[in-house]
């Protein structure tokens, strides 16, 4: 995975990013070339055709995926959509208070789905 992903930007903590990069179930995993090819060529549903509500939880200090990339995509979603910023965390949101924000967001989405 290290060949195709900027694992050094996984978190704001360099030691954690190194740990993730070496983890055999994470960044240290070997991925078959066929999987990568299928991932790169898979035709996703365009956001303009999405009908499922979207809650996008974006880490506020994500050095891997710029906020503009996420917001540009989210603006194109046809369904109801919201952006929630996860405070003070990187791409792999394990830093507080961001991980607590993520838990709260997931709980709110689950509650909304359960009410339906």
Backbone as a printed PyTorch tensor [residue, N CA C, xyz], in Angstrom:
tensor([[[  0.8180,  -1.1960,   0.0000],
         [  0.0000,   0.0000,   0.0000],
         [  0.8610,   1.2590,   0.0000]],

        [[  2.0390,   1.1690,   0.5730],
         [  2.9030,   2.3470,   0.6510],
         [  3.2680,   2.8750,  -0.7400]],

        [[  3.1900,   2.0360,  -1.7570],
         [  3.5170,   2.4850,  -3.1150],
         [  2.4140,   3.3540,  -3.7120]],

        [[  1.1800,   3.2030,  -3.2160],
         [  0.0590,   3.9280,  -3.8240],
         [ -0.5850,   4.9520,  -2.8960]],

        [[ -0.1360,   5.0310,  -1.6540],
         [ -0.7530,   5.9530,  -0.6950],
         [  0.3210,   6.6900,   0.0940]],

        [[  0.0500,   7.9340,   0.4060],
         [  0.9760,   8.7710,   1.1810],
         [  0.7920,   8.4680,   2.6680]],

        [[  1.2840,   7.3140,   3.0890],
         [  1.0370,   6.8530,   4.4550],
         [  1.6750,   7.7450,   5.5110]],

        [[  2.6580,   8.5130,   5.1630],
         [  3.2670,   9.4440,   6.1050],
         [  2.3200,  10.5670,   6.5090]],

        [[  1.2370,  10.7230,   5.7560],
         [  0.2460,  11.7610,   6.0610],
         [ -1.0100,  11.1740,   6.7080]],

        [[ -0.9180,   9.9580,   7.1790],
         [ -2.0750,   9.2710,   7.7550],
         [ -2.6150,   9.9850,   8.9950]],

        [[ -1.7260,  10.4880,   9.8280],
         [ -2.1610,  11.1780,  11.0470],
         [ -1.2340,  12.3550,  11.3050]],

        [[ -1.5490,  13.1160,  12.3230],
         [ -0.7000,  14.2450,  12.7110],
         [  0.4730,  13.7720,  13.5520]],

        [[  0.4510,  12.5130,  13.9610],
         [  1.4920,  11.9420,  14.8060],
         [  2.4070,  11.0790,  13.9380]],

        [[  3.6450,  11.5210,  13.6860],
         [  4.5380,  10.7650,  12.8010],
         [  4.7590,   9.3130,  13.2540]],

        [[  4.8300,   9.0790,  14.5620],
         [  5.0310,   7.7050,  15.0520],
         [  3.8190,   6.8350,  14.7190]],

        [[  2.6130,   7.3830,  14.8600],
         [  1.4080,   6.6340,  14.5130],
         [  1.3570,   6.3670,  13.0120]],

        [[  1.7180,   7.3410,  12.2140],
         [  1.7330,   7.1500,  10.7570],
         [  2.7090,   6.0460,  10.3680]],

        [[  3.8880,   6.0170,  10.9980],
         [  4.8590,   4.9460,  10.7140],
         [  4.3060,   3.5890,  11.1200]],

        [[  3.6430,   3.5430,  12.2790],
         [  3.0430,   2.2990,  12.7550],
         [  1.9810,   1.8080,  11.7690]],

        [[  1.1210,   2.6990,  11.3140],
         [  0.0950,   2.3290,  10.3290],
         [  0.7280,   1.8420,   9.0290]],

        [[  1.8070,   2.4860,   8.6190],
         [  2.4740,   2.1140,   7.3700],
         [  3.0970,   0.7200,   7.4440]],

        [[  3.5040,   0.3070,   8.6290],
         [  4.1300,  -1.0190,   8.7950],
         [  3.1320,  -2.1170,   9.1390]],

        [[  1.9510,  -1.7520,   9.5760],
         [  0.9580,  -2.7240,  10.0190],
         [  0.5870,  -3.6620,   8.8650]],

        [[  0.7630,  -4.9860,   9.0450],
         [  0.4590,  -5.9180,   7.9550],
         [ -1.0300,  -5.9590,   7.5880]],

        [[ -1.8940,  -5.4340,   8.4450],
         [ -3.3250,  -5.3660,   8.1180],
         [ -3.7210,  -3.9750,   7.6390]],

        [[ -2.7710,  -3.1010,   7.5330],
         [ -3.0210,  -1.7230,   7.1050],
         [ -2.0970,  -1.3620,   5.9610]],

        [[ -1.2950,  -0.3140,   6.1870],
         [ -0.4010,   0.1830,   5.1450],
         [  0.6890,  -0.7730,   4.7350]],

        [[  1.0230,  -1.7320,   5.6080],
         [  2.0490,  -2.7110,   5.2760],
         [  1.5190,  -3.9050,   4.5120]],

        [[  0.2240,  -3.8910,   4.2200],
         [ -0.3930,  -5.0220,   3.5220],
         [  0.0450,  -5.0600,   2.0600]],

        [[  0.0780,  -6.2640,   1.5470],
         [  0.3000,  -6.4480,   0.1090],
         [ -1.0670,  -6.5470,  -0.5440]],

        [[ -1.2300,  -5.8350,  -1.6330],
         [ -2.5090,  -5.8060,  -2.3260],
         [ -2.2880,  -6.3320,  -3.7390]],

        [[ -3.0880,  -7.3070,  -4.1600],
         [ -2.9250,  -7.8230,  -5.5310],
         [ -3.0940,  -6.7090,  -6.5640]],

        [[ -2.2900,  -6.7460,  -7.5770],
         [ -2.3450,  -5.7350,  -8.6270],
         [ -3.7310,  -5.6910,  -9.2760]],

        [[ -4.3910,  -6.8270,  -9.3880],
         [ -5.7360,  -6.8710,  -9.9540],
         [ -6.7260,  -6.0570,  -9.1320]],

        [[ -6.5650,  -6.1030,  -7.7960],
         [ -7.4390,  -5.3020,  -6.9400],
         [ -7.2240,  -3.8210,  -7.2090]],

        [[ -5.9720,  -3.4020,  -7.2760],
         [ -5.6910,  -1.9820,  -7.5380],
         [ -6.2390,  -1.5660,  -8.8970]],

        [[ -6.0930,  -2.4300,  -9.8920],
         [ -6.6110,  -2.1150, -11.2260],
         [ -8.1270,  -1.9750, -11.1850]],

        [[ -8.8040,  -2.8910, -10.4810],
         [-10.2670,  -2.8120, -10.4150],
         [-10.7010,  -1.5730,  -9.6280]],

        [[ -9.9620,  -1.2160,  -8.6130],
         [-10.2670,  -0.0230,  -7.8210],
         [-10.1660,   1.2360,  -8.6820]],

        [[ -9.1440,   1.2840,  -9.5120],
         [ -8.9220,   2.4680, -10.3380],
         [ -9.8890,   2.5690, -11.5130]],

        [[-10.4620,   1.4590, -11.9360],
         [-11.3320,   1.4780, -13.1120],
         [-12.8170,   1.3040, -12.7730]],

        [[-13.1540,   1.0980, -11.4980],
         [-14.5420,   0.9030, -11.0910],
         [-15.3490,   2.1730, -11.3750]],

        [[-16.5340,   2.0100, -11.9510],
         [-17.3920,   3.1660, -12.2640],
         [-18.3310,   3.4340, -11.0930]],

        [[-17.9910,   4.4460, -10.3110],
         [-18.8150,   4.8260,  -9.1760],
         [-20.0470,   5.5870,  -9.6500]],

        [[-21.0710,   5.6090,  -8.8160],
         [-22.2580,   6.4180,  -9.1120],
         [-21.8590,   7.8900,  -9.0520]],

        [[-22.1190,   8.6480, -10.0960],
         [-21.7820,  10.0760, -10.0360],
         [-22.5860,  10.7580,  -8.9230]],

        [[-21.9980,  11.7190,  -8.2340],
         [-22.7030,  12.3810,  -7.1340],
         [-24.0270,  12.9990,  -7.5630]],

        [[-24.1120,  13.4330,  -8.8010],
         [-25.3460,  14.0420,  -9.2930],
         [-26.5080,  13.0410,  -9.3560]],

        [[-26.2070,  11.7590,  -9.3180],
         [-27.2510,  10.7290,  -9.3710],
         [-27.4900,  10.0730,  -8.0110]],

        [[-26.7950,  10.5150,  -6.9930],
         [-26.9450,   9.9180,  -5.6620],
         [-28.2630,  10.3550,  -5.0320]],

        [[-28.9800,   9.4080,  -4.4430],
         [-30.2630,   9.6960,  -3.7980],
         [-30.2350,   9.4110,  -2.3040]],

        [[-29.1730,   8.8300,  -1.8220],
         [-29.0320,   8.5170,  -0.4070],
         [-28.4130,   9.7210,   0.3090]],

        [[-29.0090,  10.1660,   1.4180],
         [-28.4160,  11.2910,   2.1580],
         [-26.9610,  10.9970,   2.5450]],

        [[-26.1530,  12.0260,   2.5150],
         [-24.7180,  11.8810,   2.7750],
         [-24.3070,  12.7760,   3.9420]],

        [[-23.6060,  12.1870,   4.8930],
         [-22.9370,  12.9520,   5.9380],
         [-21.4460,  12.6980,   5.7530]],

        [[-20.7170,  13.7290,   5.3850],
         [-19.2870,  13.5950,   5.1480],
         [-18.5460,  14.1400,   6.3610]],

        [[-17.8460,  13.2730,   7.0570],
         [-17.0410,  13.6640,   8.2200],
         [-15.6030,  13.8380,   7.7340]],

        [[-15.1500,  15.0780,   7.7110],
         [-13.8140,  15.3720,   7.1810],
         [-12.8940,  15.8460,   8.3020]],

        [[-11.7370,  15.1990,   8.4670],
         [-10.7870,  15.6480,   9.4870],
         [-10.2910,  17.0700,   9.1870]],

        [[-10.3540,  17.9210,  10.1740],
         [-10.0070,  19.3330,   9.9990],
         [ -8.5330,  19.5450,   9.6540]],

        [[ -7.6720,  18.6220,  10.0620],
         [ -6.2380,  18.7980,   9.7900],
         [ -5.7130,  17.6680,   8.9260]],

        [[ -6.5260,  17.2600,   7.9700],
         [ -6.1920,  16.1660,   7.0500],
         [ -5.1360,  16.6290,   6.0550]],

        [[ -3.9540,  16.0330,   6.1200],
         [ -2.8740,  16.3830,   5.1940],
         [ -2.8790,  15.4650,   3.9750]],

        [[ -3.8050,  14.5400,   3.9240],
         [ -3.8760,  13.5720,   2.8230],
         [ -4.9320,  14.0000,   1.8060]],

        [[ -6.1370,  14.3050,   2.2770],
         [ -7.2230,  14.7140,   1.3890],
         [ -7.5920,  16.1640,   1.7120]],

        [[ -7.2750,  17.0860,   0.8330],
         [ -7.6010,  18.4870,   1.0870],
         [ -9.1180,  18.6900,   1.2170]],

        [[ -9.5130,  19.5900,   2.0950],
         [-10.9190,  19.8850,   2.3040],
         [-11.6040,  20.2630,   0.9970]],

        [[-10.9390,  21.0060,   0.1500],
         [-11.5370,  21.4410,  -1.1190],
         [-11.9530,  20.2490,  -1.9840]],

        [[-11.2060,  19.1640,  -1.9560],
         [-11.5770,  17.9710,  -2.7290],
         [-12.9010,  17.4150,  -2.2120]],

        [[-13.0370,  17.3360,  -0.9050],
         [-14.2700,  16.8130,  -0.3120],
         [-15.4520,  17.7410,  -0.5580]],

        [[-15.2700,  19.0370,  -0.3660],
         [-16.3900,  19.9640,  -0.5260],
         [-16.8060,  20.0850,  -1.9910]],

        [[-15.8560,  20.0090,  -2.8920],
         [-16.1930,  20.0640,  -4.3260],
         [-17.0780,  18.8770,  -4.7000]],

        [[-16.7440,  17.6950,  -4.1920],
         [-17.5500,  16.5030,  -4.4410],
         [-18.9130,  16.6310,  -3.7520]],

        [[-18.9240,  17.0680,  -2.4990],
         [-20.1630,  17.1430,  -1.7240],
         [-21.1670,  18.1170,  -2.3530]],

        [[-20.6890,  19.2070,  -2.9240],
         [-21.5910,  20.1670,  -3.5740],
         [-22.3210,  19.5550,  -4.7620]],

        [[-21.7770,  18.5130,  -5.3440],
         [-22.3840,  17.8710,  -6.5150],
         [-23.4250,  16.8120,  -6.1410]],

        [[-23.4860,  16.4100,  -4.8750],
         [-24.3970,  15.3540,  -4.4470],
         [-25.8390,  15.8350,  -4.5740]],

        [[-26.6790,  15.0280,  -5.2420],
         [-28.0800,  15.3960,  -5.4630],
         [-28.9210,  15.2180,  -4.2000]],

        [[-28.5520,  14.3150,  -3.3420],
         [-29.3060,  14.0260,  -2.1170],
         [-28.9760,  15.0630,  -1.0430]],

        [[-29.7680,  15.0930,   0.0370],
         [-29.4080,  15.9570,   1.1640],
         [-27.9930,  15.5990,   1.6490]],

        [[-27.1920,  16.6150,   1.8820],
         [-25.7940,  16.3690,   2.2610],
         [-25.3600,  17.3680,   3.3230]],

        [[-24.4940,  16.9020,   4.2050],
         [-23.9250,  17.7910,   5.2190],
         [-22.4450,  17.4760,   5.3910]],

        [[-21.7000,  18.4980,   5.7470],
         [-20.2840,  18.3590,   6.0320],
         [-20.0860,  18.5780,   7.5180]],

        [[-19.3790,  17.6620,   8.1640],
         [-19.0400,  17.7900,   9.5840],
         [-17.5250,  17.7470,   9.6910]],

        [[-16.9700,  18.7760,  10.2900],
         [-15.5200,  18.8220,  10.4720],
         [-15.1490,  18.1200,  11.7770]],

        [[-14.1670,  17.2550,  11.6970],
         [-13.6410,  16.5580,  12.8740],
         [-12.4530,  17.3690,  13.3830]],

        [[-12.6070,  17.9530,  14.5440],
         [-11.6100,  18.9010,  15.0630],
         [-10.2560,  18.2460,  15.3760]],

        [[ -9.2120,  18.9620,  14.9910],
         [ -7.8320,  18.6720,  15.3940],
         [ -7.3690,  17.2510,  15.1320]],

        [[ -7.8010,  16.6690,  14.0080],
         [ -7.3050,  15.3190,  13.7120],
         [ -6.9190,  15.2170,  12.2470]],

        [[ -6.0680,  14.2280,  11.9700],
         [ -5.6080,  13.9740,  10.6160],
         [ -6.4910,  12.9650,   9.9050]],

        [[ -6.0220,  12.4820,   8.7640],
         [ -6.8040,  11.6000,   7.8940],
         [ -7.3290,  10.3590,   8.6200]],

        [[ -6.5290,   9.7940,   9.4760],
         [ -6.9190,   8.6420,  10.2940],
         [ -7.3430,   9.2270,  11.6350]],

        [[ -8.6420,   9.5000,  11.8250],
         [ -9.0750,  10.3300,  12.9610],
         [ -9.0300,   9.6070,  14.3060]],

        [[ -7.8450,   9.5810,  14.8960],
         [ -7.6910,   8.9700,  16.2210],
         [ -7.3640,  10.0080,  17.2880]],

        [[ -7.0650,  11.2330,  16.8640],
         [ -6.7350,  12.2720,  17.8280],
         [ -8.0190,  12.8940,  18.3760]],

        [[ -8.0000,  13.2140,  19.6530],
         [ -9.1190,  13.9500,  20.2560],
         [ -8.9180,  15.4350,  19.9730]],

        [[ -9.9640,  16.1870,  19.8180],
         [-11.3580,  15.8130,  19.9980],
         [-12.0140,  15.2270,  18.7490]],

        [[-11.2530,  15.0770,  17.6530],
         [-11.8240,  14.5970,  16.3970],
         [-12.4540,  13.2240,  16.4610]],

        [[-11.8180,  12.3020,  17.1690],
         [-12.4010,  10.9550,  17.2430],
         [-13.7270,  10.9970,  18.0040]],

        [[-13.8300,  11.8350,  19.0090],
         [-15.1000,  12.0140,  19.7150],
         [-16.1500,  12.6370,  18.8030]],

        [[-15.7150,  13.5930,  17.9610],
         [-16.6350,  14.1780,  16.9810],
         [-17.1570,  13.0960,  16.0370]],

        [[-16.2630,  12.2120,  15.5930],
         [-16.6570,  11.1400,  14.6790],
         [-17.6850,  10.2110,  15.3240]],

        [[-17.4550,   9.8410,  16.5720],
         [-18.4100,   8.9880,  17.2870],
         [-19.7710,   9.6840,  17.3740]],

        [[-19.7580,  10.9720,  17.6820],
         [-21.0070,  11.7280,  17.7540],
         [-21.7380,  11.7860,  16.4200]],

        [[-21.0030,  11.9900,  15.3370],
         [-21.6000,  12.0390,  14.0010],
         [-22.2220,  10.6950,  13.6480]],

        [[-21.4940,   9.6240,  13.8920],
         [-22.0190,   8.2840,  13.5870],
         [-23.2790,   8.0200,  14.4010]],

        [[-23.2720,   8.3830,  15.6740],
         [-24.4580,   8.1830,  16.5110],
         [-25.6590,   8.9750,  15.9790]],

        [[-25.4410,  10.2170,  15.5470],
         [-26.5370,  11.0250,  14.9900],
         [-27.1100,  10.4040,  13.7190]],

        [[-26.2320,   9.8990,  12.8490],
         [-26.7030,   9.2630,  11.6130],
         [-27.4930,   8.0080,  11.9470]],

        [[-26.9980,   7.2060,  12.8700],
         [-27.7170,   5.9760,  13.2660],
         [-29.0840,   6.3370,  13.8350]],

        [[-29.1640,   7.3480,  14.6760],
         [-30.4540,   7.7720,  15.2410],
         [-31.4250,   8.2080,  14.1410]],

        [[-30.9110,   8.9620,  13.1540],
         [-31.7790,   9.3840,  12.0350],
         [-32.3010,   8.1980,  11.2550]],

        [[-31.4560,   7.2300,  11.0030],
         [-31.8540,   6.0470,  10.2420],
         [-32.8490,   5.2170,  11.0540]],

        [[-32.6050,   5.0870,  12.3490],
         [-33.5150,   4.3050,  13.2060],
         [-34.9020,   4.9230,  13.2860]],

        [[-35.0020,   6.2540,  13.1800],
         [-36.3160,   6.9240,  13.2700],
         [-37.1650,   6.6790,  12.0230]],

        [[-36.5540,   6.2800,  10.9480],
         [-37.2910,   6.0930,   9.6850],
         [-37.9650,   4.7620,   9.5970]]])
